[in-house]
Amino acid sequence: LFRLRDVSKVHIDQLMMDIVINTPTTDEELPISWQFRDGIIANIDKLAAEYLEEKNFKPLRIFIIGAPFVGKSTLATALARHYGLHYIHITPVLLEAYLRLALPIN
C-alpha cells in the first residue's frame, strides 16, 4: 500500500470512487504506480487478499474438548456468537461423513 503524503484531497477522493480514470492524465499528476487500473469492482478479490495480507489477518479456529457434561457446547456456542464464527458440532459432521462413506457400499 502506498502512503498518501504527496497526494491532494481531490485526488484521494477520485481514487476512492469506483471509476476507471484516464490514466495518461493521472500518471502525470500522481506520484504513484498503478496496480488495479480496471477499478475496485474488477479487482475486488485481489484487493481483499492484499488487505488481509497487509493486516496479517489469520482465520480463527477453536477446538474444544473435554469430559461429558462440562459445558463444551455452551462455551463453544458463546465463543462462536462473540467472535462471529460458525459453530460446528461434531455429531452432524461425523454423521454426514458416515453417510457419504456408506452410500457407495449400498
MMTF fields as JSON, N, C-alpha, C and O atoms, coordinates in Angstrom:
{
  "mmtfVersion": "1.0.0",
  "mmtfProducer": "UNKNOWN",
  "numBonds": 423,
  "numAtoms": 424,
  "numGroups": 106,
  "numChains": 1,
  "numModels": 1,
  "chainsPerModel": [1],
  "groupsPerChain": [106],
  "chainIdList": ["A"],
  "bondAtomList": [4, 2, 8, 6, 12, 10, 16, 14, 20, 18, 24, 22, 28, 26, 32, 30, 36, 34, 40, 38, 44, 42, 48, 46, 52, 50, 56, 54, 60, 58, 64, 62, 68, 66, 72, 70, 76, 74, 80, 78, 84, 82, 88, 86, 92, 90, 96, 94, 100, 98, 104, 102, 108, 106, 112, 110, 116, 114, 120, 118, 124, 122, 128, 126, 132, 130, 136, 134, 140, 138, 144, 142, 148, 146, 152, 150, 156, 154, 160, 158, 164, 162, 168, 166, 172, 170, 176, 174, 180, 178, 184, 182, 188, 186, 192, 190, 196, 194, 200, 198, 204, 202, 208, 206, 212, 210, 216, 214, 220, 218, 224, 222, 228, 226, 232, 230, 236, 234, 240, 238, 244, 242, 248, 246, 252, 250, 256, 254, 260, 258, 264, 262, 268, 266, 272, 270, 276, 274, 280, 278, 284, 282, 288, 286, 292, 290, 296, 294, 300, 298, 304, 302, 308, 306, 312, 310, 316, 314, 320, 318, 324, 322, 328, 326, 332, 330, 336, 334, 340, 338, 344, 342, 348, 346, 352, 350, 356, 354, 360, 358, 364, 362, 368, 366, 372, 370, 376, 374, 380, 378, 384, 382, 388, 386, 392, 390, 396, 394, 400, 398, 404, 402, 408, 406, 412, 410, 416, 414, 420, 418],
  "bondOrderList": [1, 1, 1, 1, 1, 1, 1, 1, 1, 1, 1, 1, 1, 1, 1, 1, 1, 1, 1, 1, 1, 1, 1, 1, 1, 1, 1, 1, 1, 1, 1, 1, 1, 1, 1, 1, 1, 1, 1, 1, 1, 1, 1, 1, 1, 1, 1, 1, 1, 1, 1, 1, 1, 1, 1, 1, 1, 1, 1, 1, 1, 1, 1, 1, 1, 1, 1, 1, 1, 1, 1, 1, 1, 1, 1, 1, 1, 1, 1, 1, 1, 1, 1, 1, 1, 1, 1, 1, 1, 1, 1, 1, 1, 1, 1, 1, 1, 1, 1, 1, 1, 1, 1, 1, 1],
  "groupList": [{"groupName": "LEU", "atomNameList": ["N", "CA", "C", "O"], "elementList": ["N", "C", "C", "O"], "formalChargeList": [0, 0, 0, 0], "bondAtomList": [1, 0, 2, 1, 3, 2], "bondOrderList": [1, 1, 2], "singleLetterCode": "L", "chemCompType": "L-PEPTIDE LINKING"}, {"groupName": "PHE", "atomNameList": ["N", "CA", "C", "O"], "elementList": ["N", "C", "C", "O"], "formalChargeList": [0, 0, 0, 0], "bondAtomList": [1, 0, 2, 1, 3, 2], "bondOrderList": [1, 1, 2], "singleLetterCode": "F", "chemCompType": "L-PEPTIDE LINKING"}, {"groupName": "ARG", "atomNameList": ["N", "CA", "C", "O"], "elementList": ["N", "C", "C", "O"], "formalChargeList": [0, 0, 0, 0], "bondAtomList": [1, 0, 2, 1, 3, 2], "bondOrderList": [1, 1, 2], "singleLetterCode": "R", "chemCompType": "L-PEPTIDE LINKING"}, {"groupName": "ASP", "atomNameList": ["N", "CA", "C", "O"], "elementList": ["N", "C", "C", "O"], "formalChargeList": [0, 0, 0, 0], "bondAtomList": [1, 0, 2, 1, 3, 2], "bondOrderList": [1, 1, 2], "singleLetterCode": "D", "chemCompType": "L-PEPTIDE LINKING"}, {"groupName": "VAL", "atomNameList": ["N", "CA", "C", "O"], "elementList": ["N", "C", "C", "O"], "formalChargeList": [0, 0, 0, 0], "bondAtomList": [1, 0, 2, 1, 3, 2], "bondOrderList": [1, 1, 2], "singleLetterCode": "V", "chemCompType": "L-PEPTIDE LINKING"}, {"groupName": "SER", "atomNameList": ["N", "CA", "C", "O"], "elementList": ["N", "C", "C", "O"], "formalChargeList": [0, 0, 0, 0], "bondAtomList": [1, 0, 2, 1, 3, 2], "bondOrderList": [1, 1, 2], "singleLetterCode": "S", "chemCompType": "L-PEPTIDE LINKING"}, {"groupName": "LYS", "atomNameList": ["N", "CA", "C", "O"], "elementList": ["N", "C", "C", "O"], "formalChargeList": [0, 0, 0, 0], "bondAtomList": [1, 0, 2, 1, 3, 2], "bondOrderList": [1, 1, 2], "singleLetterCode": "K", "chemCompType": "L-PEPTIDE LINKING"}, {"groupName": "HIS", "atomNameList": ["N", "CA", "C", "O"], "elementList": ["N", "C", "C", "O"], "formalChargeList": [0, 0, 0, 0], "bondAtomList": [1, 0, 2, 1, 3, 2], "bondOrderList": [1, 1, 2], "singleLetterCode": "H", "chemCompType": "L-PEPTIDE LINKING"}, {"groupName": "ILE", "atomNameList": ["N", "CA", "C", "O"], "elementList": ["N", "C", "C", "O"], "formalChargeList": [0, 0, 0, 0], "bondAtomList": [1, 0, 2, 1, 3, 2], "bondOrderList": [1, 1, 2], "singleLetterCode": "I", "chemCompType": "L-PEPTIDE LINKING"}, {"groupName": "GLN", "atomNameList": ["N", "CA", "C", "O"], "elementList": ["N", "C", "C", "O"], "formalChargeList": [0, 0, 0, 0], "bondAtomList": [1, 0, 2, 1, 3, 2], "bondOrderList": [1, 1, 2], "singleLetterCode": "Q", "chemCompType": "L-PEPTIDE LINKING"}, {"groupName": "MET", "atomNameList": ["N", "CA", "C", "O"], "elementList": ["N", "C", "C", "O"], "formalChargeList": [0, 0, 0, 0], "bondAtomList": [1, 0, 2, 1, 3, 2], "bondOrderList": [1, 1, 2], "singleLetterCode": "M", "chemCompType": "L-PEPTIDE LINKING"}, {"groupName": "ASN", "atomNameList": ["N", "CA", "C", "O"], "elementList": ["N", "C", "C", "O"], "formalChargeList": [0, 0, 0, 0], "bondAtomList": [1, 0, 2, 1, 3, 2], "bondOrderList": [1, 1, 2], "singleLetterCode": "N", "chemCompType": "L-PEPTIDE LINKING"}, {"groupName": "THR", "atomNameList": ["N", "CA", "C", "O"], "elementList": ["N", "C", "C", "O"], "formalChargeList": [0, 0, 0, 0], "bondAtomList": [1, 0, 2, 1, 3, 2], "bondOrderList": [1, 1, 2], "singleLetterCode": "T", "chemCompType": "L-PEPTIDE LINKING"}, {"groupName": "PRO", "atomNameList": ["N", "CA", "C", "O"], "elementList": ["N", "C", "C", "O"], "formalChargeList": [0, 0, 0, 0], "bondAtomList": [1, 0, 2, 1, 3, 2], "bondOrderList": [1, 1, 2], "singleLetterCode": "P", "chemCompType": "L-PEPTIDE LINKING"}, {"groupName": "GLU", "atomNameList": ["N", "CA", "C", "O"], "elementList": ["N", "C", "C", "O"], "formalChargeList": [0, 0, 0, 0], "bondAtomList": [1, 0, 2, 1, 3, 2], "bondOrderList": [1, 1, 2], "singleLetterCode": "E", "chemCompType": "L-PEPTIDE LINKING"}, {"groupName": "TRP", "atomNameList": ["N", "CA", "C", "O"], "elementList": ["N", "C", "C", "O"], "formalChargeList": [0, 0, 0, 0], "bondAtomList": [1, 0, 2, 1, 3, 2], "bondOrderList": [1, 1, 2], "singleLetterCode": "W", "chemCompType": "L-PEPTIDE LINKING"}, {"groupName": "GLY", "atomNameList": ["N", "CA", "C", "O"], "elementList": ["N", "C", "C", "O"], "formalChargeList": [0, 0, 0, 0], "bondAtomList": [1, 0, 2, 1, 3, 2], "bondOrderList": [1, 1, 2], "singleLetterCode": "G", "chemCompType": "PEPTIDE LINKING"}, {"groupName": "ALA", "atomNameList": ["N", "CA", "C", "O"], "elementList": ["N", "C", "C", "O"], "formalChargeList": [0, 0, 0, 0], "bondAtomList": [1, 0, 2, 1, 3, 2], "bondOrderList": [1, 1, 2], "singleLetterCode": "A", "chemCompType": "L-PEPTIDE LINKING"}, {"groupName": "TYR", "atomNameList": ["N", "CA", "C", "O"], "elementList": ["N", "C", "C", "O"], "formalChargeList": [0, 0, 0, 0], "bondAtomList": [1, 0, 2, 1, 3, 2], "bondOrderList": [1, 1, 2], "singleLetterCode": "Y", "chemCompType": "L-PEPTIDE LINKING"}],
  "groupTypeList": [0, 1, 2, 0, 2, 3, 4, 5, 6, 4, 7, 8, 3, 9, 0, 10, 10, 3, 8, 4, 8, 11, 12, 13, 12, 12, 3, 14, 14, 0, 13, 8, 5, 15, 9, 1, 2, 3, 16, 8, 8, 17, 11, 8, 3, 6, 0, 17, 17, 14, 18, 0, 14, 14, 6, 11, 1, 6, 13, 0, 2, 8, 1, 8, 8, 16, 17, 13, 1, 4, 16, 6, 5, 12, 0, 17, 12, 17, 0, 17, 2, 7, 18, 16, 0, 7, 18, 8, 7, 8, 12, 13, 4, 0, 0, 14, 17, 18, 0, 2, 0, 17, 0, 13, 8, 11],
  "groupIdList": [1, 2, 3, 4, 5, 6, 7, 8, 9, 10, 11, 12, 13, 14, 15, 16, 17, 18, 19, 20, 21, 22, 23, 24, 25, 26, 27, 28, 29, 30, 31, 32, 33, 34, 35, 36, 37, 38, 39, 40, 41, 42, 43, 44, 45, 46, 47, 48, 49, 50, 51, 52, 53, 54, 55, 56, 57, 58, 59, 60, 61, 62, 63, 64, 65, 66, 67, 68, 69, 70, 71, 72, 73, 74, 75, 76, 77, 78, 79, 80, 81, 82, 83, 84, 85, 86, 87, 88, 89, 90, 91, 92, 93, 94, 95, 96, 97, 98, 99, 100, 101, 102, 103, 104, 105, 106],
  "secStructList": [7, 7, 7, 7, 6, 6, 1, 7, 2, 2, 2, 2, 2, 2, 2, 2, 1, 1, 1, 7, 7, 7, 2, 2, 2, 2, 2, 2, 2, 7, 7, 7, 7, 7, 1, 7, 6, 6, 7, 6, 4, 4, 4, 2, 2, 2, 2, 2, 2, 2, 2, 2, 2, 2, 2, 6, 7, 7, 7, 7, 7, 7, 7, 7, 7, 7, 1, 6, 6, 1, 1, 2, 2, 2, 2, 2, 2, 2, 2, 2, 2, 2, 2, 6, 7, 7, 7, 7, 7, 2, 2, 2, 2, 2, 2, 2, 2, 2, 2, 2, 2, 2, 2, 2, 2, 7],
  "xCoordList": [0.845, 0.0, 0.882, 1.938, 0.456, 1.265, 0.808, -0.325, 1.696, 1.376, 0.818, 1.198, -0.072, -0.757, -0.209, -0.943, 1.065, 1.633, 1.557, 1.156, 1.939, 2.067, 0.837, 0.9, -0.269, -1.477, -2.532, -2.79, -3.139, -4.124, -5.432, -5.69, -6.253, -7.555, -8.446, -9.158, -8.415, -9.229, -8.826, -9.684, -7.522, -7.064, -7.41, -7.753, -7.323, -7.701, -9.171, -9.533, -10.029, -11.461, -11.71, -12.549, -10.987, -11.147, -10.712, -11.342, -9.638, -9.139, -10.072, -10.088, -10.849, -11.744, -13.032, -13.759, -13.33, -14.525, -14.24, -13.099, -15.26, -15.084, -15.342, -16.363, -14.393, -14.474, -13.122, -12.096, -13.135, -11.881, -11.403, -12.08, -10.227, -9.697, -8.819, -8.142, -8.84, -7.994, -6.537, -6.019, -5.882, -4.558, -3.444, -2.531, -3.451, -2.354, -2.317, -1.239, -3.486, -3.542, -3.11, -2.287, -3.655, -3.328, -1.901, -1.292, -1.344, 0.056, 0.98, 2.0, 0.625, 1.442, 1.258, 2.211, 0.044, -0.264, 0.06, 0.447, -0.091, 0.063, 1.387, 1.766, 2.086, 3.37, 3.193, 3.792, 2.362, 2.12, 2.232, 2.136, 2.436, 2.399, 1.064, 0.63, 0.42, -0.902, -0.811, 0.054, -1.706, -1.794, -3.137, -3.209, -4.197, -5.546, -6.179, -7.092, -5.702, -6.166, -7.637, -8.279, -8.182, -9.56, -10.607, -11.796, -10.222, -11.185, -11.317, -10.786, -12.03, -12.172, -12.984, -12.568, -14.124, -15.018, -14.338, -14.456, -13.638, -12.972, -11.839, -11.453, -11.313, -10.166, -10.462, -9.54, -11.722, -12.099, -11.424, -11.053, -11.255, -10.595, -9.139, -8.661, -8.438, -7.033, -6.92, -6.032, -7.835, -7.825, -8.084, -7.414, -9.045, -9.358, -8.169, -7.836, -7.526, -6.354, -5.217, -4.545, -4.999, -3.949, -4.255, -3.359, -5.513, -5.92, -5.681, -5.122, -6.109, -5.921, -4.443, -4.039, -3.638, -2.198, -1.56, -0.738, -1.931, -1.362, -1.715, -0.878, -2.956, -3.401, -2.983, -3.179, -2.402, -1.946, -3.087, -2.913, -4.262, -5.409, -5.231, -4.833, -5.521, -5.47, -6.852, -7.524, -7.285, -8.585, -8.553, -7.557, -9.643, -9.742, -10.497, -11.657, -9.824, -10.444, -10.196, -9.085, -11.211, -11.106, -11.658, -12.724, -10.937, -11.371, -11.467, -10.479, -12.64, -12.866, -13.151, -14.058, -12.355, -12.589, -12.68, -12.179, -13.311, -13.435, -14.37, -14.941, -14.508, -15.379, -16.839, -17.177, -17.701, -19.128, -19.736, -19.373, -20.651, -21.461, -20.644, -20.989, -19.563, -18.801, -19.045, -18.508, -19.857, -20.205, -19.46, -19.359, -18.936, -18.204, -19.092, -18.7, -20.271, -21.174, -21.63, -21.729, -21.907, -22.325, -21.211, -21.456, -19.984, -18.835, -18.588, -18.348, -18.644, -18.411, -19.45, -19.113, -20.702, -21.769, -21.539, -21.693, -21.173, -20.921, -19.723, -19.774, -18.65, -17.471, -17.795, -17.382, -18.533, -18.912, -19.748, -19.531, -20.692, -21.538, -20.69, -20.853, -19.787, -18.956, -18.036, -17.911, -17.393, -16.429, -17.042, -16.336, -18.338, -18.988, -18.523, -18.396, -18.271, -17.805, -18.954, -20.027, -18.715, -19.684, -19.466, -18.334, -20.536, -20.455, -20.694, -21.747, -19.733, -19.854, -19.806, -18.784, -20.903, -20.96, -20.489, -20.847, -19.708, -19.063, -20.043, -19.79, -21.151, -22.07, -22.63, -22.557, -23.188, -23.679, -22.56, -22.785, -21.361, -20.233, -19.879, -19.686, -19.797, -19.491, -20.596, -20.313, -21.855, -22.978, -22.936, -23.131, -22.683, -22.607, -21.453, -21.609, -20.302, -19.159, -19.502, -19.172, -20.158, -20.563, -21.507, -21.338, -22.504, -23.476, -22.813, -23.159, -21.871, -21.161, -20.335, -20.235, -19.75, -18.963, -19.86, -19.513, -21.005, -21.91, -22.659, -23.024, -22.895, -23.655, -23.038, -23.765, -21.729, -21.165, -21.236, -21.253, -21.276, -21.336, -22.692, -22.773, -23.77, -25.125, -25.274, -26.334],
  "yCoordList": [-1.183, 0.0, 1.235, 1.249, 2.259, 3.458, 4.481, 4.435, 5.394, 6.484, 7.654, 7.852, 8.418, 9.493, 10.874, 11.859, 10.965, 12.256, 13.295, 14.435, 12.901, 13.854, 13.911, 14.461, 13.352, 13.302, 14.218, 14.167, 15.055, 16.023, 15.34, 14.205, 16.04, 15.517, 15.222, 14.219, 16.072, 15.871, 14.569, 13.791, 14.336, 13.109, 11.88, 10.835, 11.997, 10.878, 10.542, 9.373, 11.58, 11.356, 10.681, 9.786, 11.104, 10.493, 9.03, 8.185, 8.737, 7.364, 6.442, 5.237, 6.98, 6.168, 5.808, 4.92, 6.474, 6.157, 4.954, 4.734, 4.182, 3.031, 3.448, 3.106, 4.19, 4.597, 4.313, 4.267, 4.129, 3.977, 5.379, 6.125, 5.725, 7.077, 7.105, 6.128, 8.229, 8.414, 8.383, 9.389, 7.244, 7.066, 7.919, 8.278, 8.272, 9.144, 10.46, 10.964, 11.017, 12.265, 12.038, 12.786, 11.018, 10.779, 10.292, 10.559, 9.585, 9.161, 10.364, 10.321, 11.427, 12.642, 13.39, 13.984, 13.373, 14.173, 13.491, 14.16, 12.168, 11.465, 10.709, 10.011, 10.854, 10.162, 8.738, 8.37, 7.93, 6.559, 5.606, 6.013, 4.328, 3.306, 2.57, 2.241, 2.315, 1.703, 0.198, -0.431, -0.385, -1.829, -2.347, -3.46, -1.564, -2.003, -0.98, -0.252, -0.931, 0.073, -0.101, 0.866, -1.311, -1.574, -1.197, -1.383, -0.678, -0.27, -1.279, -2.388, -0.877, -1.672, -2.943, -4.032, -2.812, -3.956, -5.066, -6.241, -4.706, -5.706, -6.423, -7.529, -5.798, -6.358, -6.636, -6.677, -6.827, -6.949, -8.144, -8.053, -9.262, -10.433, -10.131, -10.476, -9.489, -9.127, -8.114, -8.211, -7.138, -6.123, -6.735, -6.389, -7.637, -8.293, -9.109, -9.078, -9.841, -10.645, -9.752, -10.073, -8.633, -7.69, -7.098, -6.955, -6.756, -6.188, -7.19, -6.839, -8.441, -9.471, -9.71, -9.889, -9.712, -9.919, -8.739, -8.932, -7.53, -6.325, -6.239, -5.865, -6.587, -6.536, -7.777, -7.85, -8.758, -10.005, -10.74, -11.283, -10.748, -11.461, -12.961, -13.417, -13.696, -15.155, -15.686, -15.104, -16.785, -17.349, -17.841, -18.404, -17.625, -18.051, -19.368, -19.454, -20.388, -21.704, -22.154, -22.027, -22.67, -23.123, -24.538, -24.828, -25.408, -26.789, -27.013, -26.849, -27.385, -27.556, -29.027, -29.62, -29.608, -30.997, -31.052, -30.172, -32.072, -32.244, -33.393, -34.03, -33.633, -34.705, -34.38, -33.222, -35.394, -35.146, -34.227, -34.292, -33.388, -32.532, -31.518, -31.222, -30.986, -29.94, -28.559, -27.566, -28.487, -27.197, -26.858, -25.684, -27.858, -27.62, -26.939, -25.937, -27.483, -26.925, -25.525, -24.65, -25.31, -23.981, -22.973, -21.873, -23.342, -22.46, -22.21, -21.073, -23.266, -23.13, -22.224, -21.399, -22.371, -21.521, -20.063, -19.174, -19.817, -18.444, -17.834, -16.671, -18.601, -18.099, -17.808, -16.782, -18.713, -18.507, -17.246, -16.463, -17.049, -15.855, -14.596, -13.607, -14.635, -13.469, -13.072, -11.889, -14.057, -13.773, -13.785, -13.557, -14.047, -14.074, -15.254, -15.143, -16.382, -17.586, -18.561, -18.418, -19.547, -20.618, -21.657, -22.062, -22.081, -23.135, -24.46, -24.663, -25.354, -26.662, -27.727, -27.903, -28.428, -29.52, -30.794, -31.04, -31.592, -32.757, -33.861, -34.564, -34.028, -35.134, -35.071, -36.077, -33.943, -33.904, -34.084, -34.659, -33.598, -33.754, -35.232, -35.722, -35.934, -37.368, -38.159, -39.087, -37.798, -38.486, -38.303, -39.261, -37.08, -36.825, -37.606, -38.178, -37.636, -38.4, -39.882, -40.548, -40.392, -41.805, -42.114, -43.115, -41.242, -41.471, -41.409, -42.188, -40.5, -40.42, -41.675, -42.137, -42.218, -43.441, -44.659, -45.572, -44.675, -45.822, -45.865, -46.948, -44.729, -44.663, -45.517, -46.281, -45.425, -46.268, -47.764, -48.582, -48.127, -49.538, -50.132, -51.278, -49.347, -49.825, -49.866, -50.238],
  "zCoordList": [0.0, 0.0, 0.0, 0.631, -0.698, -0.773, 0.258, 0.737, 0.587, 1.51, 0.704, -0.45, 1.302, 0.583, 0.932, 0.86, 1.307, 1.703, 0.592, 0.827, -0.614, -1.713, -2.613, -3.713, -2.16, -2.981, -2.367, -1.164, -3.208, -2.711, -2.329, -2.73, -1.55, -1.114, -2.32, -2.327, -3.328, -4.534, -5.227, -5.644, -5.348, -5.994, -5.159, -5.71, -3.847, -2.976, -3.175, -3.304, -3.2, -3.424, -4.77, -4.871, -5.796, -7.113, -7.102, -7.737, -6.38, -6.32, -5.553, -5.805, -4.626, -3.81, -4.54, -4.095, -5.649, -6.422, -7.301, -7.707, -7.595, -8.474, -9.917, -10.515, -10.451, -11.852, -12.494, -11.816, -13.782, -14.499, -14.845, -15.552, -14.335, -14.504, -15.75, -16.068, -16.445, -17.61, -17.146, -16.662, -17.292, -16.698, -17.293, -16.55, -18.587, -19.036, -18.264, -17.948, -17.96, -17.199, -15.761, -15.233, -15.131, -13.726, -13.554, -12.518, -14.533, -14.44, -14.348, -13.66, -15.038, -14.997, -13.682, -13.176, -13.118, -11.939, -10.616, -9.658, -10.548, -9.275, -9.2, -10.14, -8.073, -7.91, -7.38, -6.369, -8.072, -7.614, -8.791, -9.949, -8.478, -9.523, -9.403, -8.299, -10.534, -10.547, -10.422, -11.032, -9.629, -9.514, -10.015, -10.535, -9.87, -10.226, -11.172, -10.783, -12.39, -13.355, -13.736, -14.146, -13.608, -14.04, -13.009, -13.268, -11.86, -10.841, -9.714, -9.784, -8.68, -7.463, -7.717, -7.322, -8.367, -8.555, -9.357, -9.01, -10.41, -11.249, -10.514, -10.891, -9.476, -8.755, -7.288, -6.474, -6.937, -5.529, -4.856, -3.686, -5.566, -4.97, -4.638, -3.557, -5.564, -5.326, -4.187, -3.34, -4.182, -3.123, -1.757, -0.784, -1.677, -0.404, 0.081, 1.266, -0.827, -0.447, 0.033, 1.013, -0.654, -0.25, 1.121, 1.953, 1.356, 2.649, 3.778, 4.817, 3.569, 4.593, 4.872, 6.022, 3.809, 3.987, 4.714, 5.61, 4.337, 4.949, 6.43, 7.251, 6.769, 8.168, 8.952, 10.165, 8.244, 8.86, 9.565, 10.656, 8.919, 9.475, 9.279, 8.207, 10.294, 10.242, 10.616, 11.467, 9.99, 10.367, 11.811, 12.265, 12.517, 13.909, 13.967, 13.563, 14.474, 14.637, 16.065, 16.58, 16.69, 18.076, 18.155, 17.611, 18.828, 19.028, 20.528, 21.244, 21.009, 22.445, 22.724, 22.14, 23.632, 24.036, 25.557, 26.257, 26.037, 27.482, 27.807, 26.922, 29.077, 29.561, 29.241, 28.994, 29.244, 29.004, 30.073, 31.247, 29.644, 30.518, 31.328, 32.472, 30.741, 31.44, 30.834, 31.325, 29.761, 29.169, 27.891, 27.534, 27.196, 25.95, 24.903, 24.306, 24.691, 23.678, 24.053, 23.192, 25.324, 25.785, 25.563, 25.069, 25.925, 25.73, 24.246, 23.839, 23.439, 22.003, 21.355, 20.505, 21.748, 21.21, 21.584, 20.748, 22.831, 23.293, 22.566, 22.165, 22.393, 21.675, 20.212, 19.67, 19.578, 18.176, 18.023, 17.098, 18.917, 18.871, 19.085, 18.371, 20.066, 20.401, 19.243, 18.928, 18.611, 17.549, 16.155, 15.172, 16.051, 14.744, 13.899, 12.679, 14.553, 13.862, 13.645, 14.231, 12.799, 12.608, 13.7, 13.961, 14.328, 15.337, 14.634, 14.03, 14.706, 14.065, 15.149, 15.813, 15.322, 16.296, 15.611, 14.459, 16.286, 15.686, 15.277, 14.299, 15.998, 15.703, 14.281, 13.575, 13.823, 12.435, 11.408, 10.343, 11.719, 10.797, 10.643, 9.53, 11.773, 11.73, 11.038, 10.28, 11.296, 10.659, 9.144, 8.396, 8.693, 7.251, 6.623, 5.544, 7.288, 6.772, 6.692, 5.711, 7.715, 7.738, 6.574, 5.878, 6.372, 5.295, 3.924, 3.036, 3.742, 2.46, 2.2, 1.063, 3.25, 3.09, 2.896, 2.147, 3.564, 3.486, 2.161, 1.704, 1.54, 0.294, -0.814, -1.448, -1.077, -2.147, -1.836, -2.755, -0.568, -0.183, -0.538, -0.98, -0.345, -0.644, -2.119, -2.623]
}
